[in-house]
Amino acid sequence: LMPINSFEVTLSDTTPELIVSSDNMNQDIVLHNMSKSSNNYIFIAGSSDEADTTNNIHIDPGETINFTMRPNDELWGLSDPSGLNVGVLRIRLAD
């Protein structure tokens, strides 16, 4: 059984938000910047301490990215401007 969750997270431009929590197994992740407006960016990082809006990878408006998270990894995010939503599809891989 591979539980699949779909949800959105509203992000701040100052306080990192937890987008995907850790799990004891790998997780396949799909992220989508729900904004279609120019210059609306989602920034992601592996910890709240690393998250910022200048030095992290970003997701362009309307862009979708996917990757696999290893056990015990977390994903944090910020947005510029504040208040943007990131769509998340999380597939927890079974033992």
C-alpha positions, 0 to 999 in steps of 0.5 A, spaced: 500 500 500 502 506 498 498 512 501 497 518 496 496 525 499 494 531 495 494 538 499 496 545 499 501 549 503 500 557 504 507 560 504 510 566 508 516 570 505 519 571 512 517 564 516 519 558 513 513 553 513 514 545 513 511 543 506 513 535 507 514 532 514 519 526 514 517 519 514 521 512 515 521 510 508 522 514 501 517 519 499 515 521 491 514 528 491 510 533 486 510 540 487 506 545 483 507 553 484 499 554 484 500 561 482 500 563 474 503 571 475 509 573 473 515 574 479 511 569 484 516 564 486 516 558 491 523 557 494 524 550 497 530 547 502 531 541 506 531 545 513 528 551 516 535 554 518 537 553 510 530 556 507 531 563 504 528 567 498 535 569 495 540 562 495 535 556 495 532 553 488 525 556 486 519 554 483 517 558 477 509 560 477 505 554 474 511 550 474 511 543 477 517 539 479 518 532 482 523 528 486 524 523 491 525 524 498 529 519 503 527 517 509 528 522 515 528 528 510 524 534 511 522 539 506 521 547 508 519 553 503 518 560 503 514 564 497 515 571 494 511 575 495 508 572 501 501 568 501 503 563 495 500 556 495 504 550 493 501 544 491 503 538 494 502 530 491 506 526 496 506 518 495 509 514 501 513 508 499 511 502 502 516 497 506 
